[in-house]
Amino acid sequence: MGWYGGIFAGVSYATDIYNNAANLGMTTQANGSITSIVPGDMIVSAGSTYDGGAGHVAIVDSVDIANSKVNAVEQNSYNNQPRTSYGFSNKTLTRTDGATGPIMGLVHSPNDTLSGSSTSTAVWQWYLRSDDTTSGAAYTSFSYGAVATDHPVTGDWDGNGTYTPGIVRNVNGAWEWDLRNDNSDGGAFISYTFGLATDIPIVGKWGTSGISTPGVVRNVNGALVWYLRNNNDPSGGAFTSFSYGAAATDHVVVGDWTGDGITKAGLARNQNGSWVWYLRNNNDASGGAFVSFSYGAVATDTPEAGAWLGNGVFTPGLARSNNGVLTWYLRNNNDPSGGAFVSFDYGSATDIPIVGDWRGNGLSTPGVVRASS
């Protein structure tokens, strides 16, 4: 790199770039405390057997925050591969191929002029609750997705009964779905494109396979048109579509309202400031609600749905903004006269509420996704 030609004064070894950065008018971020990465940054590693103890430099080419990767160009090729990828999670860069010593951190020059994708200080941090729906904190948390570009979703993508994260990203006007199959730090196990970036992304078990697959709901001349997929193959498309709801008044919800293993459409409609729920019992091209009832206030409540009792029947829930926190109100039936059977606080009012069966035991419990640096 530049230090070979004397561009970096006083630098004889790669490690000197990191140690002398301040004198060179540059800034550093120690590994483990990295909050921002941009193309052109230098990843500096301590000496290893491979580099003769001189250390190693790689230049950041692009950042794939959804898959927890940083793509870089090598100072010199390792195994004849001039490009490589570093892992990036919890503010820490990792590399496991033995080509470098311990990673010291990043060096940033204010004169960087490279363009490309970069991190922001805001990533999605996921906090998942355990089986208890009345009290307690998250049993696990992890980072996945970028606040600036990604919409969080959850599903049982591999049919093993456990719900795991997904993100939906706007890529050139289309939704790219990046799905994970565990609830820890890491990247997507499968990615594909489905829907327009103006669509509402939804997830359900629309068929009998037990696998969660995407759907999108599209505003077509003021009507909501639903497009449902029944697989997670990159080449797949919608297997059915139907109209249900009005774009001006309706909030989309989905759930297995009858306990037969099939997710169906639902709506929470703004009627005079209250949410009125209209639930369908099929995904046919024709048909309407089989039951409706009022539950929740539009001004404060986000409609949710889950199998709160673990009996396979999805019923409504509300995540209410209440003095800076989220208060959850869960119902255990779809009767017109029902109300909440339990309520509790979980999350901040600025969090995105999510629901899933995180343990694979049939019981839906809350989670939140929070912007974090």
N, C-alpha and C positions, 0 to 999 in steps of 0.2 A: 504494500500500500504506500501511501504518501511518505511515510517515515523513511523508506529506503532512499528517497531522493533528498532527504534533509528538510522536507516541508515542515515537519514537526521538530522544532528546535529542542535539543537536549534529549531526544528520544533515540535510544539505541536498541531497545527491546520493545516488543508489543506491550508488555505490562507497563512500560513507562508512559504510554499514552494515557492510561487510567490514572496513574500516580501523579502525573504532571498536568492533568487536564486544566486545573485552575490557572496555572501559569500560561497555558496556551489559549486562554480565553474561552474555555469550554466548561461544560457542567457534567457532573456524574450522578448516577443513581445506583446505589449499591444493590447487588442482587438480593432479593428478598424485600426490597422497598421500592420497586419499580412501579410507577403509576402512569407513565406515558411512554410510548415508543413510536417514533416516526421513521419513515424511510430515510436512510442516510446515517442514522445512529450507528455507533460502533459497539459491538458486543466484544468485550475484552475478557480473556481467560488467562489464568495463571499458567505457568510453564508445565509441560508434561514430557514424557519420554519421547513422544512423537515429534514435538517441536524443539527438542534439545534444551528445554528449560527457558526458552525465550518468551513463551506466551503466545497467544493466538488472537487474531482480530477477524471478525466477520462483520460485513456491512448489511444492515437491515434493508431488505428489498420490499417486503410487504408484511402486513400483519393480518392474520386470520383469527380474530378474536372468538368467533363462533366455535372453531375447532381447537382453540387454545394453542395456536401455533404462531411462530415468527419465522418467516422465510428469509434467508440470508445468502449473500455471496461470500465465499471463503477468501481469506487472505491468500491461501494457497490450497490447491485441491487435495482432498483426502480421499484415498482410494479412487483417484481420477474423477471425483465428483465435486465440481467447483461450487455447487449450490447445496444447501442443506436446510433443515428445519429444526428449530429449537422448540421445546415445549414451553408454554407460558401459562402459569396459574398461580393464584395467590401472591401476585407481585414478584414471582420468581421465575427465572429462565432455567431450563434444564436441557442437558444433552447427555445421551447414554452410549454413544458410539466409541468412546475412548479416544477421540481425536484431540481433546483438549484437557487441560487441568481444570480445577474448579473455576467457575465463572465469577469474575470479580464484579461485573456490572456493566452499565451502559455509559457511553460517552456521547454527549450531544454537542454539536457545533451550532452556534447561532447562524452560521453561514450556509447551513444545509439548504440545497435547492432541489433535491430530488422530490418527485411527486409519487403518489401511490397511496395505498390504504394505510391507515395508522390506527393506533388505539386512541381512545379518549380516556379521561380519568373515570368515566362512568361505565361500569359493567353491571350486568344483572347478577345479583346475589340471591340464591334461592334458599328459603328457610322452610323446611317441611316438618309438620307436626306428626307425632306418633299416634297410636291407636286411641288415646284418650281425647274425647271431644269436649271436655268440660274445663280442663286446666292443664297448664304445663307449657314448656318452651319447645323449641325445635329440637328434634332428635338428630338432625343432620343439616348441614348447609354447605353450599358449593357455588362456584361461579360458572355461569354459562350464558353467553350472549352479550351483545353490546346495546346499551340503552339507545344510542343514536339511530340504530338501524333495525332492531330486532323486536318482534312481538312474541312473548312467551306463550307456549301451549303445553299441555300434558296429555299423555296417552299410554296405553299398554301396547307399545309398538310391536313387540315380538310375541304377544299372546301368552306370557307366563303369569299373568295376573297382577303384576306390579306396574304401577304407573311411573313413568320417568319423563324427563323434560324433552321439549322440542322448542325450536325457535323458527319463526317464519320471517324471512328477510325479503325486502324489496330489492330485486335484482333486475334492473332495466324494465321496470314496470310490471314484473311478474313476481308471484310469491315463490321463493325458494324455501323448501321445508328441510331443516337440518335436525334430524332426530337422534336422540341418545337412548341407550338401553340400560343405563344405570344411574344411580343418584349420588354421584361423586364427581370430582373434577375430571375433565376430559373433553373429547370432541365428539362429533357426530359419527354414528355408525352407518348412516345412509342419508343421502341428500337427493332431492329431485324438485322439479318445478311443477306447481299446480295452482292455477287461479291467477287472477289479476291483482295487482297491489291495491286496487280500490275495493276489492272484495273483503267481506268479514270472514276470517279463517275460523273454522270450527273443527272439532274432533269427536268421533264416536265409533262405536262398534255397530256399523250399519248392517252388517251381514251376520252369518252364524259361525264365522271362523274364530271369534273371540279376540281378534286383533283390532286395535284402534287404528283407524285410517282417517285421512283428512276429508274435509268438505269445505266448501265456500258458499257464502250467501251474497248474492249480487243484486244491487239496485238496478232494476230494469224498468224504466219509465215509472218509478215510484213504487213498484211492487217488488217484494223480496223473492228472488228465485234461488232455490237451493240446488247445489251440485255436489253429489256425494261419490266418493271413491270407495272401493272395497279391497284395495291392496296398497302396499307400500313399494311396489315396483317402480323404478324410475320411468318406465315407459307407459304406466297406467294412466287412465283418464276416468271421468265420471261414468258410473254405471246407471245412475238414475238422476233425474232432475224434476223439480216441481215448484210451483208458486205457493208461497204461504207467508202472509204478513205484508205490512206496509212500512216502507222505509221511513216515513215521517214520524211514526209514533212507536215503533216496536223495537225492543231489545231482544236479540236472539239468545235463546237458551236451548240446551239439549240434555236429554237424559233417557234412561230406560224407565219410563213412567209406569209400565205394567209388570216389570220383573220377568220378562220373557227372554232377556239376554240381548235384545236389539235396542240400540239407541234411536230415539225418535226426535222429531222437531218439536220445539216449543217457542212461545213468545211471551215476553212480559211487556204489556202495552201501557203506555202512559195515558191514563184516563183521569183527567182532572187532578193530576198530581199524585195519583196512586198507581202502583203496578198491578195490573190485572193480568193474570197468567192464563194462557190458552195452550193446552197440551194436546198433542196429537198421539194416536196409538198406532200409526203406520207411516211409512214413507212412500206411499203410493202417489201417483201423479194427481189423484183427486182425493178429496177428503178434508175434513176440518177438525176442530178441537172436539175431543170427547169429554173434556171437563174444563171449566174455567172458574177462577176465584180471585179475590183480591188479596195481595200480600206485599207489603212494603211501600215505602215512600220514594218517589222519583228523585226528590231533591237530595236525599242522603244515602240511599241504598243501592248497592250493586247486586243484581240478582245472580245467584249461584244455584247449583243443583248437585246432589250427591246421594249415595246410598248410606245415609247417616246411621242406620241401624244394622247394616251388614246383611240385609235380607234380599238384596238384589233390586229393590224398588227405589228409584230415584225420586226424591222429593225436594221442594224448594229450600233455599237458604238465602240469607241476606248478609252482606258485609257492609256495615253501617259506619260512616265517618262520625265519630263521637268524641269531641274534645281532643282531637289529635291522634286518636287510636282507632283501630277497626274493632267493632263489636259485632260478633257473629250471632245470628238468630236462625236456628235450624228447625224446620218442620219435619214431622215423621209421617205425614200422610198427604194425599192430594185431594182431600175432601174440601168442599167449599167453605165449611165452617171451622177449619183447623187453624191453629196458631203455633207459635214456637214451642217446642218441648224443652229446649235448652238454649242458653245464651252464654257467651264468654268473650273476653277481649283477647285478640291475637293480631299483632301487626300494628303498623303505623298508618295513619290516614293517607299518606302518600304512597303506600305500597300497592302493588297489583295483587288482588286476592286470587288464589288458584285453589283447585280441589283435585284430589286424587287418592287412589288406594296405594299408598307408598309402600306398604308392607306385603301386599298381595294376599290379604286375608278377607277381602270382600267389603271392608269398612272404609268408606270415604272419610278423609279428614282434611282439614285446611292446610294451606301453605300460603306463603307470600313471596313475591319477587320484588326485590328492593334495588334501586339504583345505588351503586357503591363504587368508591374509588379504591 
